[in-house]
Amino acid sequence: MDLDDLIFQGADYHYKGEFDKAIAKFQVALRIDPQNEYAHNQLGILYAKKERFDAAFREFHKVVQIDGHNTYALLWLGILYLKQGKLNLGFGKFQRIIEIDPSNADAYYFLGAIYNFRHNTAKAIEYLKKARDVDSDEPDTHYRLAQAFHNLDMTDNALLEYQRTLDLKPSHTKAISGIGWIYYNRGDRHSAIAEWKKTLKMNPKDRDAVFNLAKAYNELAWEAIKGNKPNEAISCWKKTLGVDPKNKAALYYLKKYKM
């Protein structure tokens, strides 16, 4: 069978989600042309999707042996190293990509993520900014950058990046959570609550939103008690139970102050 036909059929099966058939086509293609980088890369992706990570690693490694400048294979080798917890080896692959292609947004993104994991926030911001500048349409890049700014208490910058994340992906609940925490830490609990309620509308079981809202309502209840406003406190504890029916603090104090 013609090599191009095999590769086309393999790609078509891959697109349709028929991974085993796609693998079979690319394997035959490689028997015809063992140096075909595209077929090796496709096999690598397919094996990774089937969680056959050792086989995926071998395919991407073969590509890099054939062509050390193949940034697609280098990127996936870096990702697989990260999956194995080998941050230094992954870091090395992403740095190599930047040497070959200084405009590679994915490599900048992963370098920034590694720096963030290592708590080197300044470096994380540097590389995530580069990822953003190269590819400004990726919401997770803006979100990671927002997190890095947030960790440095640069909340105005963080808020801007969280908002850019949501402009690109309105359902990005982690960005909504981050905005809520900025408002909360500024003392604007009502604005924080309004943000976290947005998440509950999308997913009533979102654990972060439930925790955040319960914490905010309970604190508002305590402020009401200190201000000698027991009815207002009771209302807040009831709101806590509205999002977290088993919240021990709210259950205890509602009983104490008589529902």
C-alpha angles and dihedrals in degrees: 000000000000115000094227091051091052092050092047092050091047092051090047092052089047091052090050091051094247093134100169092053090047091051091051092053094049091047090055090046090055092051086059095041112016091181097057104129095192093055092048091049092049091050089049092054092045093050090048091052088053089048092244090137099165090055090046090051091052092052095050091044089053090053092053089049089054094043120008090195096061099120094185092062092041090053092052092046087054092049092049090050089053089051088054090050092248097135097166093054091046090048089053093054093050091048089051090053091054090052089054098037115019089186097059105127094187093058092048089049094053093044088053091048091052092050088049091051089050089052091243092135097170092057091042090057092047094055097037089053088054090050090049093048092050096043112016093171097072110099096198091057090057090045094052090047090050090052092051092050089046091053089055091049089245088139099165090056091043092051091051092052093045088053091049088051090055093045087061097036115016091186094060096123095181089060089050089051091051092052089050092054092050090055092043094052089048088058095253098124095162092058089046091052090050090055095048091048088061089063093050089054088058095040120008090195098052102139096207093051092047092050093045095048094045090051093049095047092047092051091048088051091054091049088052091051091051088050090052093248103130095164091055089048091051090051090053094048089051088053088052090055089047090067099025110028093183097049103142097204094052093045092049097047095042087056091046094050092039115246 
